[in-house]
Amino acid sequence: MLSVHSDTYFMQQALAEAQKAFEAGEVPVGAVITCDNRIIARTHNQTEQLTDVTAHAEILALTAASGHLGSKYLPDCTLFVTLEPCVMCAGALAWSQIGRVVYGATDEKRGFMRYGGKSLLHPRTRLELGIMEAECAALMKAFFREKR
């Protein structure tokens, strides 16, 4: 049985958000932020819906988590996101001083690891990748297959 406090469980929640983005015609990226093993923010890409290029799942999740906690700093939080963050999102994550980032699929074209790697995050941020990678990548591939 899957623990509700496992990385896989939280990534499943992020993947459910990515599915919502997929169904809305958005690039299917989903994110959740946890604090003390509780989800305090859950979002997905909304760049088309909001007509805002910065409305990435990670940015929206940071805003929601900061509002929930009443703090711009999130050192006790973990972001679970289905796709490797871009450089813009990595910068926002650094400013938030988020404690941990966990992502599923690698973004070989736009991912922050290609453009500076972990040094783009806050020095104390722990980074983990590849959680449910196949499932996260499959949703992304299905989305772009439909678009072509």
Secondary structure, DSSP 8 states (H G I E B T S, - for coil): ---TTSHHHHHHHHHHHHHHHHHTTS---EEEEEETTEEEEEEE--HHHHT-TT--HHHHHHHHHHHHHT-S--TTEEEEEEE--BHHHHHHHHHHT-SEEEEEE--TTTBGGGGTGGGGS-TT-EEEE-TTHHHHHHHHHHHHHHH-
